[in-house]
Amino acid sequence: MSINIESLVRENIRNLTPYRSARDDFDSGTLLDANENSYGSPIRSSLNLHRYPSPTQDQLRDRIAEYRDVERENIFLGVGSDEPIDLLMRIFCNPADDSILITPPTYGMYKVAANINNIEIKSVELTDKFQLKPDEIIGEADEKTKILFLCSPNNPTGNDLKRTDILKLVAKFKGIVVVDEAYIDFSKQESMAPFVQQYPNLVVLQTFSKAFGLAGIRLGIAISNPMVIDYMLRVKAPYNINKLTADTALKAFDEMELAKFNINAILDEREYIAEQLSHSNAVKKVYPSNANFILFKIENAKEVYRKLADRGIIVRYRGNEPLCEDCLRVTIGMPDENVKFLKALKEIVG
């Protein structure tokens, strides 16, 4: 199916003349154009923090593009993944008219962003094995359903969505399909990033918060065809990624061996925790995980959650999510933290 991306874009966004910042025109010379403090910052830094950052952060985009086997023109950088989620709704969805489609249980920010932007939310629940229902999803969508959000590995369930189901939806859905891959580096499944060359309506979201261990710098990535990326660059704030964030992310690429070591350590601990949980009589099910967390069903989940919190062990209660009744989600911690969690859980449930 051929999709005209331009026709999906809101008319006012198509006609938008984006703000052109000083650094879009010149980034070197005697810079007296941006009302910066020419005397500099009181903080010692080699980053020239008194100057505005690059509006497009091309050096960092080049490194990410190389890492994910795409081109710079396929990369957008945002303040976490939440900024791209919001921007995509602002670009493609007319408030109080258009809709998005989600597949609960899933990441809660899709729904929040839609509510903020006054966009209707359609939903088709996953199967009891936390997999997609492609035919029902296509049937639920109409001409005003502009974006389909899929999360794989899924949060809060931890499993990969079937690649064949995702590709079927990308091919048949008459709008933008967003595949959120925040946890992809903990999975054996390959990223869908290279597929953006083949499918113009595909957007892949990734983040530096999980596998890179850089949640504190708030850096997210959207990977898509150049037209979608160009619209995102038009609509974003002029200097959305600051110099400290960009510099830290670039340095992370120089430490990839350590990053991979940490990922493998998390996978080992994930296997250990899953095995230990399965030995508890109170735990009714441990769901398979391809992320850095485990979802498990346990008797009196909310009470267990509170008692763990009383002991200073903070997990996430997910029992309010569809298909997740009596479920807790635990992040894979350091070995001593995992032992502390398991010990506390055993004391609570026996």
FENHUCOR-V690652 format. One record per residue. RES is the residue in one letter. PSI is psi in degrees with one decimal (none if undefined). Layout:
res = <RES/RES>
psi = <PSI/PSI>
This chain:
res = <M/S/I/N/I/E/S/L/V/R/E/N/I/R/N/L/T/P/Y/R/S/A/R/D/D/F/D/S/G/T/L/L/D/A/N/E/N/S/Y/G/S/P/I/R/S/S/L/N/L/H/R/Y/P/S/P/T/Q/D/Q/L/R/D/R/I/A/E/Y/R/D/V/E/R/E/N/I/F/L/G/V/G/S/D/E/P/I/D/L/L/M/R/I/F/C/N/P/A/D/D/S/I/L/I/T/P/P/T/Y/G/M/Y/K/V/A/A/N/I/N/N/I/E/I/K/S/V/E/L/T/D/K/F/Q/L/K/P/D/E/I/I/G/E/A/D/E/K/T/K/I/L/F/L/C/S/P/N/N/P/T/G/N/D/L/K/R/T/D/I/L/K/L/V/A/K/F/K/G/I/V/V/V/D/E/A/Y/I/D/F/S/K/Q/E/S/M/A/P/F/V/Q/Q/Y/P/N/L/V/V/L/Q/T/F/S/K/A/F/G/L/A/G/I/R/L/G/I/A/I/S/N/P/M/V/I/D/Y/M/L/R/V/K/A/P/Y/N/I/N/K/L/T/A/D/T/A/L/K/A/F/D/E/M/E/L/A/K/F/N/I/N/A/I/L/D/E/R/E/Y/I/A/E/Q/L/S/H/S/N/A/V/K/K/V/Y/P/S/N/A/N/F/I/L/F/K/I/E/N/A/K/E/V/Y/R/K/L/A/D/R/G/I/I/V/R/Y/R/G/N/E/P/L/C/E/D/C/L/R/V/T/I/G/M/P/D/E/N/V/K/F/L/K/A/L/K/E/I/V/G>
psi = <129.4/132.5/130.6/99.7/-39.8/-36.4/-20.2/-20.7/138.6/142.3/-41.9/-28.0/-39.1/-35.4/1.7/132.0/106.7/153.1/132.6/112.4/165.0/-39.4/-9.4/-28.2/-48.0/138.8/9.1/165.0/-166.7/97.5/99.6/33.7/-11.3/11.3/35.1/164.9/101.3/-19.1/-12.3/176.5/149.9/-8.7/127.2/126.1/146.3/1.0/3.3/60.1/-10.5/-8.6/146.0/150.0/170.7/133.2/-23.9/-12.0/55.0/-34.5/-45.2/-40.1/-38.1/-41.8/-41.9/-41.5/-42.8/-41.4/-36.0/7.8/45.4/-169.7/161.6/-38.7/-12.1/0.1/130.2/138.6/132.8/171.7/91.5/-177.6/-16.2/-34.1/-49.1/-37.9/-46.9/-44.5/-40.9/-39.2/-39.6/-28.8/-41.3/-17.9/122.8/124.1/143.4/17.4/-51.5/173.1/162.5/168.5/131.2/165.9/80.8/149.3/137.9/-179.0/128.2/-16.2/-24.1/-44.7/-41.7/-47.0/-38.1/-42.4/-40.2/-39.2/6.0/50.9/134.7/146.8/116.5/153.2/146.0/113.4/151.4/166.7/175.2/-10.9/15.0/41.5/163.6/157.5/79.9/-45.6/-40.5/-36.7/-47.3/-38.9/-32.5/-29.5/147.0/-169.9/-15.1/2.0/101.7/-28.2/134.6/123.6/123.0/140.1/116.5/117.4/144.3/143.3/118.8/7.4/-27.9/-8.2/156.7/140.6/147.5/128.0/-39.4/-37.9/-41.9/-47.5/-35.0/-41.9/-40.5/-39.2/-31.4/-24.3/132.5/33.6/-157.2/132.0/117.2/121.8/110.1/110.5/43.1/-31.9/16.9/-30.7/-7.2/-0.2/154.9/-14.4/138.1/151.7/150.2/4.6/-46.3/-21.5/-12.4/-21.1/-25.3/-33.1/107.8/-19.2/5.0/131.4/126.1/126.3/137.3/175.6/156.4/2.0/-25.7/-84.6/-35.3/-13.4/33.9/45.9/-30.3/-17.2/-9.8/70.6/120.0/164.9/135.8/132.9/122.8/-172.1/156.5/-31.3/-45.5/-43.8/-40.7/-41.4/-37.5/-38.8/-32.0/-38.6/-25.2/164.6/148.5/-44.1/62.8/-26.8/118.4/167.6/-37.5/-41.7/-48.4/-42.0/-41.4/-42.7/-41.0/-40.0/-31.3/-33.9/-17.8/-3.7/38.1/-30.0/-41.7/-39.6/-43.6/-37.1/-44.1/-39.5/-46.1/-36.9/-40.4/-41.1/-39.7/-44.3/-34.4/-43.3/-40.6/-46.7/-42.5/-42.3/-44.3/-40.2/-37.6/-18.3/-9.0/130.9/-26.5/-23.5/118.5/-27.7/138.1/115.8/139.6/141.0/138.5/26.3/-168.5/33.7/167.4/132.6/132.2/148.2/131.7/147.9/137.6/51.3/-44.4/-39.1/-41.4/-42.4/-46.3/-39.8/-35.2/-42.3/-37.7/-28.0/3.5/12.2/111.7/113.2/-174.4/126.3/122.4/13.2/-15.0/-8.4/146.7/139.7/7.0/29.2/133.9/36.2/141.8/149.7/124.7/129.4/143.1/117.1/-166.8/157.8/-42.6/-34.1/-39.1/-40.5/-42.2/-43.1/-49.4/-38.1/-45.9/-41.8/-42.5/-38.6/-33.6/-45.8/-10.4/none>
